[in-house]
Amino acid sequence: METAPEVDSPPSRSWTDYTTGATKLTIKNCSGKRVQLVWLSYDGTEQVYNVLDNGQEVQQDTYSTHVWELRDEDGVCIVQYAGPSARIHLMQTGVNVVSKPAEAPAPVDAAAAEPST
């Protein structure tokens, strides 16, 4: 199995230069294997947050600029993710990631937005 491509921060800017927002990841493991949920910090350190057995589902509160990896029992990266809230479904045949789009701003009432004369 190929390793997932890495998430690159844009050149000349660090992750902390970008707006970050609270997000939630929902991870369902149906891969037939035990997997680790690992957070990659801004300074490069790694922290295992959870170990998921086959059939297990967890939710992880995080931020949109935080990078997470799901790794197999041998430590090989299955998928790496950073972004808006998403549902990550690990299957024996691959990975399905469904991102939830950011909420649209509330509609503006045109009449209320016009200055009074």
ABEGO torsion letter per residue (X at the ends): XBBBBBBBBBBGBBAAABBBBBBBBBBBBAAGBBBBBBBBBAAGBBBBABBBBBGBBBBBBBBAABBBBBBBAAGBBABBBBEBBBBBBBBAAEBBBBBBBBBBBBBBBAAAABBBX
